[in-house]
Amino acid sequence: MMSRTLKLLVGALLAAAVAGCGTSVTRMGASEVTDLSGDWNDTDSRLVSEEMIQDALSRAWLESSTRQLKRPPVVIVGEVRNLSHEHINTNTFVSDLERALINSGRVEFVASRGERGGVREERKDQDINATEETRKASGREFGADFMLSGTINTIYDVEGRTQIRFYQIDLTLISMVDNRKVWIGQKKIKKEVKRASVRL
């Protein structure tokens, strides 16, 4: 009798333990602010890119270049280097920059170096395989007037279980004609991260 009760109890405990170790998934809105580790995340990328592009588009270079070119200026995003302490996927940040620029409707945009390679290969294929009416000729690409590039840097300050993380994002817009810097933007983020005394 005792042995049977003990077996049932052990079985119930094992079942509860297995159920407790299961994976739990909760769907969230893509724009919902979440900070789990204190590291750079999707919210930082989106907010920084939107704020910096808004600043860039409100400066004098845009109006003067539009007047001089008699059309919206053409921009390309160059390299954004991660010089921080963290592994930051700069590709998502660059994508956020591109989206904010394109959606502004105030500048035009050309494909990045990597994207252009694929498009050029497609044109070569069209030269052989596409009909005359639908074939796209080479040598008609639109050159960029300005290149946007930048860096992400961090400074950490730690005392006990408290850490201050300081992020500085610098972006520069450079004229492709003469290498003039027509806009320099900077955004700073400061986070306080407190670690629990006991980690389970």
N, C-alpha and C positions, 0 to 999 in steps of 0.2 A: 504493500500500500504506500509506504513511505517512498520507495524507489520510484513508483509511478508518479507521485506528486512532484518529486524532485525533477523528474524528466520533463514533466509538463511546464514546470517553472523555468527550467533552463531553456526549453524551446521558446517560451514566451519572451524571455529576456533576449535571446538571439534574434528573434523576429523584430523586436523593438529596436535593437541595435542596428540591424540591417536597414530598417525603415528610416532611422535617424541619419544614416550615412548617405541617403539618396540625394541626387542633385536637384536643386530647386531653381527654377527659372521664372523670372518676373519680367514681362515686357514693359519697356519704358518708351516715352516719347524721345525722338532723336535730339530734340532741342532742350530736353530736361537737364538741369544742372546737377551733375553728380561729381563728388570728390571722395574717392575711396582711400587712395594712398597718399594724396597730396602731390603726386607727380603731374607733369604736363598732360593734359587730356583733351578730348574732343571739344569740350566747352571753351577751354583756353584758346585752342586753334581758331574756332569760329568767331569768338568775340574779338580777339586781337586782329584777325584779318579784316573783319567788318569795320572796326573802329579806325584802323590805319588806312584802309582804302577810302573811307569817307573823308579822312583828313587830307589825303593826297588829292582827291577830286575837288576839294574846296580851295585849293591853292592857285596862285597866279599862273603857274606853268601851263595849266590846262587851257585857260582862256587864250593866253598869248600864242600857244602852239596851234590851237584850233584856228585862230585868226590868220596866222602865218601860213599854215598848210592848206587853208580853205577846206578843211574836212576834219573829222575827229582824228586825233593822233592814234597811231597803232602801237600797242604795247606788247611786250613778251616778258614772261617771268623767267629769269635766269636761275642761278643757284641760290638757295637759302641754306647756309651752312649751320649745322648743329654743333656749337662749341660748348654746350652745357655739360653738366655732370651726368645727365640722364640719356637714355636711348630715346630719342624723339624721332618719330617718323615724319620727316619734313615733307614727304610727298602729300600727306593729307593737308598740311598747312598751305603748301603751294596750290593745291586744288581749291582750298577756301579762298585764297587770294585771287585766283583766276575767276572763280564764280562771282565774287564781289565786284571785280572789275567789269566783267561781261554784263552782269545784271544791272550795272549802273546806267548803261546805255549811252555813256558819255565818251567812251573810248572804244576803239576796235581792237581786236586781239588776234594774234597769229599763233600757230601751233608751236610747241616747244621743239627743241632739237630732236628729241627721241620720237616725237609724233611725226615730224616732217619726214623722217626716214621711211616710215611705213607708207605715208602718202606718196612719196616719190616712187617707191617700188610699185604701188598701184598704178601710177601713171605710165610707168614702163610697160606694165602688163597690158594696159589699155592700148598702148601704141601698136601692140601685136594683135590683140583679141577683140577690142571694142569696135563698133561701127563708126564710120566717119562722123556721123551726126552727134554721137554721144561721147566721142573721144575727147579727153582733156589734155591740151598741149602742155609740154614742159616750158619752163622759162617765163611763167606768168605769175609767179608767187609775189605776194605783197610783202615788202620788207618792213620790219619794225622800225618805228621812230625812236622808241625808248625801251630800255631794259630795266626791269625791277629785280633787284637782288638784295640779299641781306644775311643776317646772322641771328642766332638765338644763343644767349649766354645766361649762365646762372651763377649765383653766389649763395652758399649755404652757411648758416650760423647755427651751431648746435650747443645746447646746454642741457645736460641730463636727458630727459625724455622729450624735451621741446626743441623743435627745429624751425628756423625761419628760412624759407626758400624765396629767393629773389630772382625773378626772371627779367631779362632785358632783351627786347626784340628790336633790332635796328633794320630798317629798310631804306634803300637808296634807289632813286629813279635817275637813270643816266641817259643822256642824249646819245644816240647811235652816230650822229653826225660828227660831233666834236668832243665826246666824253665829258660834257658838262654835267654836273650834278644839279638837276632842276628841282629835286625835292628830297628831303631827308626826314624820315618819320621814325619815331621812337615810342615804344609802349613798355610800361613796367608793370609787373605783377608781383605782389608780395603775399605769401601764404604762411600761416602758422600751423605747423603739424605737431600734434601731441600724440605720443605713443602710449598705449596702455601699459600699466606696470606689470600686469600678468597677461601673457599671450597664451590662449588656449588652442 
